[in-house]
Amino acid sequence: HGFCELGALPLVPWLGALRDFLAANPGEVIVLVIEDYVDPAEMAAAFEESGLRELVFRGPAKPPWPTLRELVDSRQRALVFLESGRPGVPWLSPVFEAVQETPYRFTKPDEFSCAPHRGGTAGSLFQMNHWIDTTPDPKPSNAAIVNAYDFLLARARKCEGERKKLPNLVAVDFYRTGDLLNVARTLNGL
């Protein structure tokens, strides 16, 4: 996280790379939360041009949610949300109507909170934001600390206890640093 200009890429080729990833990994499901500054119709056109549109979830962004298996079997493996919530494209869903989250600005590990933030407490999905803010330059060394198995799992369990909802989405910086995937397996009972 930080200034998007530091890692900016053209949208259509990036969406095409994501489509290629899903083609190579037919059992994977992705969730995109797009901090959008363009018209939803322009965003939809980029999805269409990239070929990713054919894999987008087209159902309502509310309970009852399909299972991961149902998403895979229906070939609707990309759930796409817009931060702006602007209407115009039915499958570009307003994120904070469906997702409740924790705060996201923490400057040291002992500041992490599970308090409600954007989306309040009504959303059916729960996103735990989990990174140290060092804008404009995120640091892998921080991720090594906060993405460590024991630290990350303890926070997820704490948030589950406080919010009475298991985190469905765990947002981190540097997902390859630490034990995010092992923590997700544990939270999913695998």
KEVOLUM-715819 format. One line per 5 residues: number of its first residue (from 1); their letters; for each residue z, x, y of N, C-alpha, C. Coordinates in nm, 3 decimals, m for minus. Layout:
NUM> A> Z:X:Y:Z:X:Y:Z:X:Y; ...
//
This chain:
1> HGFCE> 0.000:0.083:m0.117:0.000:0.000:0.000:0.000:0.088:0.124; m0.054:0.038:0.229:m0.065:0.113:0.352:m0.190:0.069:0.424; m0.257:0.161:0.486:m0.380:0.128:0.557:m0.494:0.116:0.457; m0.558:0.000:0.452:m0.666:m0.020:0.355:m0.783:0.074:0.380; m0.796:0.120:0.502:m0.907:0.211:0.535:m0.901:0.340:0.454
6> LGALP> m0.782:0.378:0.407:m0.766:0.503:0.333:m0.832:0.496:0.196; m0.847:0.377:0.140:m0.908:0.364:0.008:m1.016:0.260:0.005; m1.075:0.230:0.119:m1.172:0.122:0.129:m1.297:0.152:0.047; m1.343:0.051:m0.025:m1.466:0.058:m0.103:m1.549:m0.066:m0.073; m1.682:m0.059:m0.087:m1.764:m0.179:m0.070:m1.726:m0.285:m0.174
11> LVPWL> m1.718:m0.410:m0.132:m1.664:m0.516:m0.217:m1.750:m0.545:m0.340; m1.880:m0.566:m0.323:m1.963:m0.607:m0.436:m1.961:m0.503:m0.549; m1.981:m0.374:m0.522:m1.972:m0.277:m0.632:m1.834:m0.273:m0.697; m1.727:m0.289:m0.617:m1.593:m0.289:m0.675:m1.573:m0.410:m0.766; m1.619:m0.527:m0.722:m1.611:m0.646:m0.808:m1.696:m0.627:m0.934
16> GALRD> m1.809:m0.561:m0.920:m1.893:m0.531:m1.037:m1.821:m0.440:m1.134; m1.747:m0.342:m1.084:m1.669:m0.254:m1.171:m1.559:m0.332:m1.242; m1.500:m0.427:m1.173:m1.399:m0.513:m1.235:m1.462:m0.600:m1.344; m1.581:m0.654:m1.317:m1.654:m0.729:m1.420:m1.682:m0.640:m1.541; m1.723:m0.515:m1.518:m1.750:m0.422:m1.627:m1.624:m0.394:m1.708
21> FLAAN> m1.510:m0.382:m1.639:m1.383:m0.362:m1.708:m1.353:m0.480:m1.800; m1.370:m0.602:m1.748:m1.343:m0.720:m1.830:m1.441:m0.730:m1.947; m1.565:m0.691:m1.926:m1.663:m0.692:m2.036:m1.622:m0.593:m2.144; m1.570:m0.478:m2.105:m1.529:m0.376:m2.201:m1.394:m0.407:m2.265; m1.318:m0.499:m2.206:m1.184:m0.534:m2.253:m1.172:m0.686:m2.265
26> PGEVI> m1.234:m0.745:m2.366:m1.245:m0.891:m2.374:m1.114:m0.967:m2.392; m1.005:m0.898:m2.416:m0.876:m0.966:m2.429:m0.791:m0.959:m2.304; m0.844:m0.900:m2.197:m0.767:m0.883:m2.075:m0.788:m0.998:m1.978; m0.682:m1.030:m1.903:m0.685:m1.129:m1.796:m0.635:m1.059:m1.670; m0.701:m1.083:m1.558:m0.658:m1.021:m1.432:m0.622:m1.130:m1.331
31> VLVIE> m0.536:m1.093:m1.240:m0.499:m1.179:m1.128:m0.528:m1.100:m1.001; m0.610:m1.156:m0.915:m0.642:m1.093:m0.787:m0.579:m1.175:m0.675; m0.504:m1.107:m0.591:m0.452:m1.167:m0.468:m0.521:m1.092:m0.356; m0.614:m1.159:m0.290:m0.698:m1.095:m0.191:m0.645:m1.122:m0.051; m0.616:m1.012:0.019:m0.579:m1.021:0.160:m0.711:m1.031:0.236
36> DYVDP> m0.753:m1.152:0.260:m0.890:m1.178:0.305:m0.900:m1.189:0.456; m1.007:m1.126:0.506:m1.038:m1.133:0.648:m1.180:m1.182:0.669; m1.239:m1.238:0.566:m1.375:m1.290:0.575:m1.373:m1.437:0.534; m1.477:m1.507:0.567:m1.491:m1.647:0.531:m1.491:m1.662:0.379; m1.423:m1.762:0.324:m1.422:m1.780:0.178:m1.562:m1.788:0.117
41> AEMAA> m1.658:m1.846:0.188:m1.794:m1.853:0.135:m1.855:m1.714:0.118; m1.824:m1.623:0.211:m1.871:m1.485:0.198:m1.807:m1.416:0.078; m1.679:m1.442:0.057:m1.609:m1.385:m0.058:m1.671:m1.439:m0.187; m1.697:m1.569:m0.192:m1.759:m1.629:m0.311:m1.896:m1.569:m0.338; m1.973:m1.544:m0.232:m2.105:m1.484:m0.248:m2.094:m1.344:m0.308
46> AFEES> m1.993:m1.268:m0.269:m1.973:m1.133:m0.325:m1.938:m1.142:m0.474; m1.857:m1.239:m0.512:m1.825:m1.260:m0.654:m1.952:m1.295:m0.732; m2.034:m1.380:m0.674:m2.159:m1.420:m0.740:m2.252:m1.300:m0.756; m2.272:m1.225:m0.650:m2.362:m1.109:m0.655:m2.315:m1.004:m0.755; m2.185:m0.988:m0.768:m2.130:m0.886:m0.858:m2.135:m0.927:m1.005
51> GLREL> m2.152:m1.057:m1.030:m2.148:m1.108:m1.167:m2.008:m1.145:m1.213; m1.907:m1.122:m1.130:m1.770:m1.155:m1.170:m1.743:m1.305:m1.165; m1.819:m1.378:m1.086:m1.797:m1.523:m1.070:m1.795:m1.596:m1.204; m1.878:m1.554:m1.298:m1.885:m1.623:m1.427:m1.755:m1.612:m1.507; m1.665:m1.519:m1.471:m1.539:m1.501:m1.543:m1.418:m1.557:m1.468
56> VFRGP> m1.442:m1.624:m1.355:m1.334:m1.674:m1.271:m1.276:m1.803:m1.330; m1.142:m1.814:m1.322:m1.071:m1.936:m1.362:m1.110:m2.048:m1.267; m1.150:m2.162:m1.325:m1.198:m2.274:m1.245:m1.105:m2.395:m1.247; m0.992:m2.382:m1.313:m0.897:m2.493:m1.318:m0.807:m2.497:m1.196; m0.722:m2.598:m1.190:m0.629:m2.606:m1.076:m0.524:m2.496:m1.083
61> AKPPW> m0.488:m2.442:m0.968:m0.390:m2.334:m0.960:m0.249:m2.392:m0.953; m0.211:m2.461:m1.060:m0.079:m2.523:m1.068:m0.050:m2.554:m1.215; 0.075:m2.584:m1.245:0.109:m2.617:m1.383:0.041:m2.747:m1.427; 0.016:m2.763:m1.552:0.043:m2.663:m1.656:m0.065:m2.555:m1.657; m0.022:m2.429:m1.650:m0.115:m2.317:m1.655:m0.166:m2.300:m1.798
66> PTLRE> m0.291:m2.258:m1.814:m0.337:m2.226:m1.949:m0.265:m2.102:m2.000; m0.257:m2.088:m2.130:m0.202:m1.966:m2.187:m0.302:m1.853:m2.168; m0.257:m1.732:m2.187:m0.349:m1.618:m2.180:m0.459:m1.634:m2.285; m0.425:m1.680:m2.403:m0.525:m1.701:m2.509:m0.628:m1.804:m2.465; m0.583:m1.912:m2.402:m0.677:m2.014:m2.355:m0.771:m1.959:m2.248
71> LVDSR> m0.718:m1.874:m2.160:m0.803:m1.811:m2.059:m0.907:m1.721:m2.124; m0.864:m1.642:m2.221:m0.957:m1.552:m2.291:m1.063:m1.633:m2.364; m1.020:m1.735:m2.438:m1.116:m1.815:m2.516:m1.215:m1.890:m2.429; m1.174:m1.928:m2.308:m1.263:m2.003:m2.218:m1.348:m1.911:m2.131; m1.329:m1.782:m2.145:m1.401:m1.681:m2.065:m1.373:m1.700:m1.915
76> QRALV> m1.252:m1.744:m1.884:m1.208:m1.758:m1.745:m1.091:m1.662:m1.726; m1.122:m1.534:m1.717:m1.019:m1.430:m1.725:m0.986:m1.365:m1.593; m1.031:m1.422:m1.482:m0.997:m1.370:m1.349:m0.942:m1.485:m1.265; m0.812:m1.482:m1.239:m0.750:m1.579:m1.150:m0.754:m1.520:m1.010; m0.812:m1.592:m0.915:m0.836:m1.536:m0.782:m0.764:m1.621:m0.677
81> FLESG> m0.681:m1.552:m0.599:m0.604:m1.616:m0.493:m0.637:m1.551:m0.360; m0.628:m1.630:m0.252:m0.645:m1.580:m0.116:m0.511:m1.586:m0.043; m0.477:m1.477:0.026:m0.355:m1.480:0.106:m0.365:m1.579:0.221; m0.484:m1.590:0.280:m0.500:m1.680:0.395:m0.488:m1.826:0.355; m0.524:m1.857:0.231:m0.523:m1.995:0.186:m0.631:m2.081:0.247
86> RPGVP> m0.731:m2.019:0.313:m0.836:m2.098:0.377:m0.916:m2.176:0.274; m0.945:m2.302:0.303:m1.021:m2.384:0.210:m1.170:m2.352:0.214; m1.242:m2.410:0.120:m1.387:m2.399:0.121:m1.446:m2.366:m0.014; m1.373:m2.292:m0.097:m1.421:m2.256:m0.230:m1.310:m2.296:m0.328; m1.335:m2.393:m0.416:m1.228:m2.447:m0.500:m1.155:m2.344:m0.585
91> WLSPV> m1.223:m2.242:m0.634:m1.158:m2.145:m0.723:m1.092:m2.030:m0.647; m1.103:m2.027:m0.516:m1.029:m1.931:m0.433:m0.903:m2.004:m0.385; m0.798:m1.992:m0.461:m0.678:m2.073:m0.441:m0.582:m2.010:m0.340; m0.512:m2.092:m0.263:m0.410:m2.039:m0.172:m0.294:m1.980:m0.253; m0.271:m1.852:m0.238:m0.174:m1.785:m0.324:m0.033:m1.839:m0.307
96> FEAVQ> 0.009:m1.867:m0.185:0.149:m1.902:m0.166:0.179:m2.050:m0.191; 0.079:m2.125:m0.239:0.106:m2.257:m0.295:0.138:m2.244:m0.444; 0.091:m2.138:m0.507:0.110:m2.119:m0.650:0.212:m2.010:m0.682; 0.229:m1.915:m0.592:0.310:m1.797:m0.621:0.424:m1.787:m0.521; 0.544:m1.767:m0.574:0.658:m1.730:m0.491:0.682:m1.580:m0.514
101> ETPYR> 0.730:m1.512:m0.413:0.746:m1.367:m0.428:0.877:m1.319:m0.368; 0.905:m1.192:m0.397:1.018:m1.123:m0.335:0.968:m1.057:m0.207; 1.059:m1.010:m0.122:1.015:m0.929:m0.007:0.938:m0.806:m0.056; 0.869:m0.739:0.035:0.788:m0.625:m0.006:0.808:m0.502:0.082; 0.895:m0.505:0.176:0.918:m0.387:0.260:1.056:m0.328:0.229
106> FTKPD> 1.055:m0.226:0.147:1.177:m0.153:0.112:1.150:m0.006:0.136; 1.244:0.064:0.197:1.223:0.206:0.225:1.301:0.298:0.133; 1.390:0.241:0.051:1.461:0.319:m0.050:1.501:0.225:m0.164; 1.521:0.281:m0.283:1.544:0.197:m0.401:1.662:0.101:m0.390; 1.769:0.140:m0.322:1.885:0.050:m0.317:1.866:m0.069:m0.223
111> EFSCA> 1.751:m0.077:m0.156:1.722:m0.192:m0.070:1.653:m0.306:m0.144; 1.605:m0.282:m0.267:1.530:m0.386:m0.338:1.610:m0.515:m0.343; 1.541:m0.625:m0.319:1.602:m0.756:m0.316:1.517:m0.853:m0.398; 1.579:m0.954:m0.447:1.509:m1.060:m0.520:1.501:m1.188:m0.437; 1.536:m1.179:m0.312:1.538:m1.295:m0.223:1.399:m1.358:m0.213
116> PHRGG> 1.392:m1.487:m0.188:1.262:m1.552:m0.165:1.196:m1.496:m0.040; 1.066:m1.487:m0.046:0.987:m1.440:0.068:0.869:m1.536:0.081; 0.748:m1.485:0.095:0.633:m1.574:0.108:0.624:m1.662:m0.017; 0.589:m1.787:0.002:0.582:m1.881:m0.108:0.715:m1.950:m0.136; 0.819:m1.913:m0.065:0.949:m1.978:m0.083:0.996:m1.972:m0.226
121> TAGSL> 1.037:m2.087:m0.279:1.083:m2.094:m0.418:1.009:m2.201:m0.497; 0.907:m2.259:m0.438:0.839:m2.371:m0.503:0.726:m2.329:m0.597; 0.669:m2.213:m0.577:0.555:m2.172:m0.659:0.588:m2.164:m0.806; 0.493:m2.197:m0.889:0.517:m2.196:m1.034:0.506:m2.056:m1.094; 0.444:m1.963:m1.022:0.438:m1.823:m1.065:0.530:m1.741:m0.976
126> FQMNH> 0.584:m1.633:m1.030:0.681:m1.551:m0.958:0.634:m1.406:m0.956; 0.612:m1.354:m0.835:0.568:m1.216:m0.818:0.684:m1.132:m0.765; 0.715:m1.027:m0.838:0.816:m0.931:m0.795:0.745:m0.812:m0.732; 0.761:m0.795:m0.601:0.704:m0.681:m0.530:0.799:m0.563:m0.547; 0.743:m0.449:m0.591:0.831:m0.340:m0.635:0.770:m0.204:m0.599
131> WIDTT> 0.788:m0.163:m0.476:0.743:m0.031:m0.434:0.822:0.010:m0.310; 0.821:0.141:m0.285:0.884:0.196:m0.165:0.775:0.208:m0.058; 0.801:0.148:0.056:0.704:0.148:0.166:0.714:0.280:0.242; 0.606:0.356:0.238:0.597:0.481:0.315:0.467:0.480:0.394; 0.437:0.366:0.455:0.314:0.348:0.531:0.295:0.465:0.628
136> PDPKP> 0.176:0.522:0.634:0.052:0.474:0.577:0.018:0.536:0.441; 0.105:0.618:0.386:0.068:0.697:0.270:0.168:0.675:0.156; 0.136:0.588:0.059:0.228:0.568:m0.053:0.243:0.698:m0.133; 0.360:0.717:m0.193:0.390:0.843:m0.261:0.410:0.822:m0.412; 0.333:0.892:m0.495:0.354:0.883:m0.640:0.496:0.924:m0.681
141> SNAAI> 0.558:1.013:m0.605:0.695:1.055:m0.640:0.792:0.938:m0.632; 0.772:0.845:m0.538:0.856:0.725:m0.533:0.830:0.636:m0.653; 0.703:0.622:m0.690:0.669:0.539:m0.805:0.731:0.594:m0.933; 0.739:0.724:m0.945:0.802:0.784:m1.064:0.947:0.739:m1.078; 1.013:0.717:m0.966:1.153:0.673:m0.968:1.162:0.522:m0.995
146> VNAYD> 1.094:0.442:m0.912:1.114:0.297:m0.920:1.033:0.232:m1.032; 0.932:0.299:m1.085:0.855:0.245:m1.198:0.908:0.295:m1.331; 1.017:0.372:m1.330:1.079:0.418:m1.454:1.130:0.296:m1.532; 1.122:0.302:m1.663:1.152:0.188:m1.750:1.285:0.121:m1.714; 1.394:0.196:m1.717:1.526:0.136:m1.697:1.540:0.073:m1.559
151> FLLAR> 1.490:0.141:m1.456:1.502:0.090:m1.320:1.420:m0.037:m1.302; 1.295:m0.033:m1.345:1.205:m0.148:m1.327:1.251:m0.268:m1.410; 1.289:m0.244:m1.535:1.335:m0.354:m1.619:1.463:m0.416:m1.563; 1.555:m0.333:m1.517:1.680:m0.386:m1.461:1.652:m0.475:m1.341; 1.560:m0.435:m1.256:1.530:m0.519:m1.139:1.464:m0.649:m1.182
156> ARKCE> 1.372:m0.642:m1.277:1.306:m0.764:m1.325:1.409:m0.861:m1.383; 1.502:m0.810:m1.461:1.606:m0.895:m1.520:1.698:m0.951:m1.410; 1.729:m0.869:m1.311:1.812:m0.917:m1.200:1.741:m1.030:m1.127; 1.613:m1.011:m1.098:1.537:m1.116:m1.028:1.525:m1.241:m1.113; 1.507:m1.223:m1.243:1.502:m1.339:m1.333:1.634:m1.417:m1.325
161> GERKK> 1.746:m1.345:m1.325:1.875:m1.411:m1.316:1.897:m1.482:m1.183; 1.861:m1.415:m1.075:1.883:m1.474:m0.943:1.788:m1.589:m0.914; 1.664:m1.576:m0.956:1.562:m1.675:m0.920:1.540:m1.777:m1.031; 1.602:m1.755:m1.147:1.588:m1.848:m1.262:1.442:m1.860:m1.305; 1.370:m1.748:m1.292:1.228:m1.747:m1.327:1.191:m1.603:m1.363
166> LPNLV> 1.131:m1.585:m1.479:1.084:m1.454:m1.521:0.968:m1.412:m1.431; 0.968:m1.288:m1.380:0.852:m1.245:m1.301:0.724:m1.248:m1.386; 0.629:m1.330:m1.344:0.497:m1.336:m1.410:0.409:m1.221:m1.364; 0.428:m1.182:m1.238:0.346:m1.078:m1.176:0.440:m0.970:m1.123; 0.416:m0.847:m1.163:0.496:m0.734:m1.116:0.402:m0.643:m1.039
171> AVDFY> 0.418:m0.640:m0.907:0.330:m0.562:m0.820:0.396:m0.428:m0.791; 0.325:m0.321:m0.824:0.375:m0.185:m0.803:0.268:m0.100:m0.736; 0.307:0.012:m0.683:0.214:0.117:m0.645:0.204:0.211:m0.764; 0.085:0.265:m0.788:0.063:0.366:m0.892:0.107:0.315:m1.030; 0.037:0.215:m1.080:0.077:0.152:m1.206:0.076:0.249:m1.324
176> RTGDL> 0.001:0.357:m1.315:m0.001:0.454:m1.425:0.119:0.548:m1.422; 0.194:0.546:m1.313:0.313:0.630:m1.300:0.433:0.547:m1.340; 0.510:0.597:m1.435:0.627:0.523:m1.482:0.594:0.441:m1.605; 0.664:0.330:m1.621:0.658:0.252:m1.744:0.627:0.105:m1.723; 0.543:0.073:m1.625:0.512:m0.067:m1.596:0.466:m0.142:m1.720
181> LNVAR> 0.372:m0.088:m1.795:0.316:m0.162:m1.909:0.422:m0.182:m2.018; 0.508:m0.085:m2.039:0.616:m0.103:m2.138:0.716:m0.208:m2.091; 0.744:m0.209:m1.962:0.835:m0.312:m1.909:0.771:m0.450:m1.924; 0.643:m0.462:m1.897:0.575:m0.591:m1.913:0.580:m0.636:m2.059; 0.562:m0.543:m2.152:0.573:m0.579:m2.294:0.713:m0.629:m2.327
186> TLNGL> 0.813:m0.562:m2.276:0.951:m0.604:m2.301:0.977:m0.742:m2.240; 0.934:m0.764:m2.117:0.955:m0.894:m2.054:0.883:m1.005:m2.129; 0.772:m0.971:m2.195:0.696:m1.070:m2.273:0.743:m1.080:m2.417; 0.850:m1.009:m2.451:0.906:m1.016:m2.586:0.821:m0.948:m2.691; 0.742:m0.849:m2.652:0.654:m0.779:m2.746:0.713:m0.647:m2.787
//
